[in-house]
Amino acid sequence: MIAMTTDLTTPETPDTPETPAASPTPAKTDAAKAPGLLHWIVAAGGLVTVASTFLAWTYTSEFPGDLTVTGYPGGLQVLTLVGGLLLTLFALSGLGVKGLRWLTPAGSSKALQFLALGVLGTTWYTVIAIAAQLGGLAHLEPGGFIAAVATLVPLAAFALKDDSRKPAKPKEIPSWAEILLIVVAFAIGMYAVTYGISTEYPELFIGYLLLVGFGAAGLNKAGLIGRVSAIASKNKQIAAVAAFAAAAVFPFTQTTDTFTVIAVQILIFATVALGLNVVVGLAGLLDLGYVAFLGVGAYTAALVSGSTASALDIELPFWAAMIIGALASLIFGVIIGAPTLRLHGDYLAIVTLGFGEIFRITVNNMDGDNGPQITNGPNGIPNIPALNIFGYDFGETHTILGVELGSYANYYLLMLLVMVLVVLVFSRAQDSRIGRAWVAIREDETAATAMGINGFRVKLIAFALGATLAGVAGTVQAHFQGTVLPEMYVFAGPVAPNSAFLLAAVILGGMGTIRGPLLGAALLFLIPEKLAFLKDFQLLAFGLALILLMRFRPEGLIPNRRAQLEYHEHEESADKIDVPDQRPPADPIVGTSKAGA
């Protein structure tokens, strides 16, 4: 490229116009300002997709969800309706429509591509499922064919030029507006989670997974999730209160205990996963037998809570049982950690795996025949009484704020408080001096030791704290389940929680974060629970889903900044090399840009 510069040594310079290369041609400028035709095509496809959901997709109600009604979407049609609306709104945002630009602060092309795939997958899955279950395409009404064709149109998003950009600093908004935005965001998130838990049949849950998976990826690429997260980080206390309030409302929206049971189990799983995150995510210790600490807490609480099958004739109040269960897990954590934490990597993982199996075999043999009569062997400890805290019986129905709450709703609210306690402990530990020492050990133990950190002591504290948090969750689990069995505490199996699922929840969600393991635990519990209809192929489908998630999101769904930079360092380096400098040319005299002058 030849640069046209002014010759400072020539006394006279011809008065010639500026060369055309110095400024864009009018044609190119007009093209850049003109609305994108492809965006209009995507928006039109989204609108037609929305309209198709108000038509009947089949004439028989044998397919679940009742897709036979014209003028009222039902079942899987609702998911297609939501996807079509999102497509339309984000396409209009990409066109720069006033009032919608805030939807795509990081660009619209990638977001539209993911949303198009989500709507296409959900709709075509529904059409194929109707044909497969009812016996052919003849069972489809015109609305089904229109929806199938309409969802192909938004694939024009893949022809869009990549407009990804770094989000600009948002405009300052009043504090009350930020608070309102946080509340609305958590309300929408809680509704989406509740909808997924409450799906009544397998087809609806699969469609839900397709739309939520691609939709979340689209919102992330658009920069919308990052912007809301930034506002939430700015108002941490308000965000925490909003999250707690949104979760606490859940049992008040349920008329039966069917889905509340699943929610309690998710909270138990998430709480234990957060405890494991101390060991794996912060300290970098690979523990494959962590579920044993959950079992220690559960068995201890079962033995001292007045069960008729307990070998100890003791009945302590719940607060005492919780403390004893936590202390028992703490002691086991120190006993196991003290001689083994001098090992590293795979060797430590094998030792912790052995501890988990030793615990299961030991409680299985304490039946009076193969060992002392303590745990009742393979029969476990049944008939654990319901909790009674300050006269509040968790086994009975109570009316709160005019809403009747069943026994499982009581346990849900209790487990929510326990999880808040664990979150507080984790956050305080993470930001403390010992937390920074854990991170230093995780990143490079040799360098940390050279800086004066006692690696063994720091790792033992992490191991003991993680075991204690698992023991606290185990005490609640024992009363919630009403029985404890050795089979509940294995390394791997189709039912959570087990050590493999706990470790997967931490890694999938995002190591070293609070929200990551909570989200990972919710997904890893909910997906196998809803895929039970696959029977022998359940774990196969689950394994494939994990492979895909870790292939395209190796740093986790909600990673910390350090992990994200490590996994995508090469991408950022490529961006720095490939992106041309868009600044104006420097002035040859003063050395600054003309725009700056």
Phi, psi and omega in degrees: 000132183262123180272130179267111182238165179271130179280108185288343182274346182274124183293326182241136178238137181294143180274080183252150179291159180295142183294149180300333183292342184285341181220152181294151179290154179301325181297316181292322179297315179297322180294324181290328181275340184290147178299144181285125180297321181295324177297320178295323179296316179297317179297319178296318177299321178296319180294318178295323177298317177299315181297326182294336181286347178267006175252158178287136179261339177208160185263353183242146179273009178293331175281130186298145178106347179054075179265026184262354187271133175265129179097357181212106180294148178215155175058233182293340176297327180297320179295317177296322177300313180297316179298319178296320178296316178298318178302313182297313182296317182287329175293319177294325176296320177295335177279352179084023179297131183298134181095348180240359184295333182294346181289334186232065179293337181253012180111157186250340189296309180296320180298316180295325179296314179293319179295321178297319178294321179296314179293318179299313181297316181296314184291313182291328173299318179296314181298316180293321179296320177298313181295322182288318184281326184263348173103036174130166180291346179296343181274002177270137172274167180305327180300325179292319179292320179297318180296319181297319180286320183297325182285350174281333184297315181297350176295351173300345178299335181286350175266358179290147174287138182295117180249024181298138183209164175284127183301136177287159179296125184291158177291147178291132178238158180300157181299321181295328178290321177296318179297317179298320179296319179297315180297316180296318180298315179291325178295317178295316179298317179294323178295320179296317178295316180298321179298318179294319178294325187271003179300131191266345181215155189301320183300320180293322181291321179295316176299322177298316179298317181298312183291317182293319180299305180290325180296316178297320177297320179295315179297325178292317179295328179287345181087003183289317180295319179297322180291318178294321178297322179295320178293320178295322178293327178291330180239064188300315183295316179295320179297320179295318178295319179296319179296316179296317180296319179297320179289324183291336181286338188308307183296338179283348179263358184256138179265342177228173180270005186303309184268341177294325177300315179297320181295320178296316180296324177296319180295319177297313180299316182293322180295316179294322178297323178293324174295319177295332180296333175297316184284312185272311187287320183267310184272346178072029180259121182279106183250115181258006179234028188295330182297340179296326178293326173298318179294323178298315178296318181293314180294321179297314179297322180295325183286331186251008184256010175089024177293142179293339180263004181284141177284346179255125181275068184227140173224101182259154173296162187298319182299324178289320179296322179294317180296317180295319178298318178294319179294320178298316178294323177299314180298316178296323178298318179291318181298318181283322185285323185304312181274349188250341186285358172280351175277164183227153169057233185297328181294318177295321180298319180293320180295316179293326175297319177297321178298319179299318180289323178298319179298312182298317181292324181294310181292336178286334183262353179276065185243006181094344179256308180269353181188189180294152180276094180232308187258002179068017174060218183294342178283346178069195179242100180269185174057038174287123186294156177293153181293148175220105183247114180052042177085356180269107182275117182286347180273356182248163178276138180230150178254119180234126181055036178080003181248134181274119181254128177281183184296322182289330175295324176298316179293328178298312181295322177296315181294330177294320177294321178297319180294322176299320177299315180295320178298318178297316179298315182296314183295319178295317180293322181296321184270000182273179178296320180292328178294319177294327176294321177300314180297321178297318177297319181296319184286315181198100184293325180296314179294321179296318178295322179295335179273003175101007179277130176281096187300317183295315181295318181296317180292324179293323177296318178297317181296317182291319179294317178298318179295322180295316180297322177294322179296322177298315178295326180295326180295321178289320180300321181298316180287326179292314180287330183082353179201153174233137182229151178300328183292347180281350187231069181249170180289315183214150179178174182284349184245131176271156001270141168219170188300320181294316180293323179296314179295320178296323179296319180293314183289317181294317182290321182133108183292142176082007179243169178267313183290329184301301179299329178295315178292317180298319179295319179298316180292315185289339174273319186289319184296308178298326179297319182276343179264016181298336181293344178283345177056247186294340181263007183299307181292330177297310179297321180295318178296319178297320179297319179295319179299316180294317180297316182284337176289317185263350178218064187295335181278356181103163183291321177233080186277162169278165187298322182297312181296322181296319179292323181294318183282336185240025180298320182293328180291318180293324177296320179294322179297320181294329182279319189277332184285120180287159179283118183267004181287155177295157179295151182287145176290131185291344183267305186264351176075019177239164182289150178294327179294322180291326178293000000 
